[in-house]
Amino acid sequence: MLTPANENLFSVDDSKLLDKTQAEQCHIFMAEGLFAFKRGRVNIQPATARPCTQVQEPNEGDWTKLVKMMKCLNGTKESVLVLSAKTLKVVKWCVDAALAVHPDCKSHTGAMMTMGKGGVANISRNQKLDTRSSTTAELVAADDAVVMMS
């Protein structure tokens, strides 16, 4: 199965910065990814959001991540977002955290709301607090997501 993110999504490498032409193309890929994400391709949110943090000085590692995302989009362009609800009475939230995956050692929160099949609402963002354990990161993630639940 094609996945939009590679195993090094959150790693920051010290590879060579892109030349001006390639950096502009990288910026275009980021903008296209953000547009596609907001219009129905929610599976690419982390793969788009992470390189966007490097938009001022993209490097070859960021370029590789964006090319992987674009190849995934191209390979799954016939896939459509399917939402269905088993019942309108049950709303489920799935919340998770990744401990210390960003260069500043901050954790990452991911959350999705579903009513049966497909994600109706989701978030993927850096946590604002420093955490010392995965349990604490999970609690911060739950706190980040509870804002959307009300």
C-alpha positions as CSV (number, residue, x, y, z in Angstrom):
1,M,0.0,0.0,0.0
2,L,1.3,3.5,-0.8
3,T,1.9,5.7,2.1
4,P,2.5,9.5,1.8
5,A,5.1,9.6,4.5
6,N,8.4,7.8,4.7
7,E,10.0,6.4,7.8
8,N,12.1,9.6,8.2
9,L,9.2,12.0,8.3
10,F,10.1,13.7,11.6
11,S,13.9,13.4,11.2
12,V,15.8,16.5,10.4
13,D,18.9,15.9,8.4
14,D,21.8,18.1,7.6
15,S,21.7,17.5,3.9
16,K,22.5,20.2,1.3
17,L,20.1,23.1,0.9
18,L,18.2,23.2,-2.3
19,D,19.1,25.7,-5.1
20,K,16.7,28.6,-5.7
21,T,14.8,26.9,-8.6
22,Q,14.3,23.6,-6.7
23,A,13.4,25.5,-3.5
24,E,10.7,27.3,-5.4
25,Q,9.4,23.9,-6.8
26,C,9.5,22.6,-3.2
27,H,7.4,25.5,-2.1
28,I,4.9,24.8,-4.8
29,F,4.7,21.1,-3.8
30,M,4.0,22.2,-0.2
31,A,1.2,24.6,-1.3
32,E,-0.3,21.9,-3.5
33,G,-0.1,19.4,-0.6
34,L,-1.9,21.8,1.7
35,F,-4.6,22.4,-0.8
36,A,-5.2,18.7,-1.4
37,F,-5.2,18.0,2.3
38,K,-7.9,20.6,3.0
39,R,-10.0,19.3,0.0
40,G,-10.2,15.7,1.0
41,R,-6.8,14.0,1.2
42,V,-6.5,14.1,5.0
43,N,-4.0,11.2,4.8
44,I,-1.3,13.5,3.7
45,Q,-1.6,16.0,6.5
46,P,1.5,14.9,8.5
47,A,3.5,14.4,5.2
48,T,2.7,18.0,4.2
49,A,2.9,19.7,7.6
50,R,6.4,18.5,8.5
51,P,8.2,19.9,5.4
52,C,6.2,23.1,5.7
53,T,8.2,23.8,8.9
54,Q,11.3,24.0,6.7
55,V,9.7,26.2,3.9
56,Q,12.3,29.0,4.4
57,E,15.3,26.8,3.9
58,P,14.3,23.4,2.4
59,N,17.0,20.8,2.0
60,E,17.3,17.6,0.0
61,G,15.7,15.6,2.8
62,D,12.6,17.8,2.6
63,W,12.5,17.4,-1.2
64,T,12.6,13.6,-0.8
65,K,9.7,13.7,1.6
66,L,7.6,15.9,-0.7
67,V,8.4,13.7,-3.8
68,K,7.3,10.6,-1.9
69,M,4.0,12.4,-0.9
70,M,3.4,13.5,-4.5
71,K,4.1,10.0,-5.8
72,C,1.5,8.6,-3.3
73,L,-1.0,11.2,-4.5
74,N,-0.4,10.3,-8.1
75,G,-0.6,6.6,-7.4
76,T,-3.9,6.9,-5.5
77,K,-5.6,9.6,-7.5
78,E,-8.6,7.3,-8.2
79,S,-9.1,6.8,-4.4
80,V,-12.0,8.8,-3.0
81,L,-12.8,9.8,0.6
82,V,-15.7,7.7,1.9
83,L,-17.5,8.8,5.0
84,S,-20.3,6.9,6.5
85,A,-22.0,6.8,9.9
86,K,-23.3,3.7,11.6
87,T,-25.3,5.8,13.9
88,L,-25.4,9.5,14.7
89,K,-25.4,8.7,18.4
90,V,-21.8,7.4,18.5
91,V,-18.9,9.7,17.9
92,K,-15.4,8.3,18.4
93,W,-12.1,10.1,18.8
94,C,-8.8,8.5,18.2
95,V,-5.9,10.5,19.8
96,D,-2.2,9.6,19.8
97,A,1.1,11.2,20.4
98,A,4.7,10.7,19.2
99,L,7.2,11.5,21.9
100,A,10.0,14.0,21.2
101,V,10.0,13.7,17.4
102,H,10.8,17.4,16.5
103,P,14.2,19.0,16.6
104,D,13.3,21.0,19.7
105,C,12.3,17.7,21.4
106,K,8.7,18.6,21.4
107,S,6.1,15.8,20.8
108,H,3.5,15.6,18.1
109,T,-0.3,15.2,18.5
110,G,-2.6,13.4,16.0
111,A,-6.3,13.0,16.5
112,M,-9.3,12.0,14.4
113,M,-13.1,12.0,14.9
114,T,-15.1,9.2,13.2
115,M,-18.7,8.2,13.2
116,G,-18.2,4.9,11.5
117,K,-16.0,5.0,8.4
118,G,-13.6,7.7,7.6
119,G,-12.3,10.7,9.5
120,V,-14.8,13.6,9.8
121,A,-12.4,15.9,11.6
122,N,-8.7,15.6,12.4
123,I,-5.6,17.5,13.8
124,S,-1.9,16.9,13.4
125,R,0.3,19.5,15.2
126,N,3.3,20.0,17.4
127,Q,2.7,20.0,21.1
128,K,3.4,23.3,22.8
129,L,4.7,21.7,26.0
130,D,7.9,19.8,26.7
131,T,7.1,16.3,28.0
132,R,9.4,13.8,29.7
133,S,7.5,10.6,29.0
134,S,5.2,9.1,26.4
135,T,2.4,9.0,29.0
136,T,2.7,12.8,29.5
137,A,2.8,13.3,25.8
138,E,-0.5,11.3,25.5
139,L,-2.1,13.4,28.1
140,V,-1.1,16.6,26.3
141,A,-2.4,15.1,23.1
142,A,-5.8,14.4,24.8
143,D,-5.9,18.0,26.0
144,D,-5.1,19.3,22.5
145,A,-7.9,17.2,21.1
146,V,-10.5,18.0,23.7
147,V,-10.8,21.5,22.4
148,M,-12.3,20.1,19.1
149,M,-14.6,17.7,21.0
150,S,-16.7,20.4,22.6
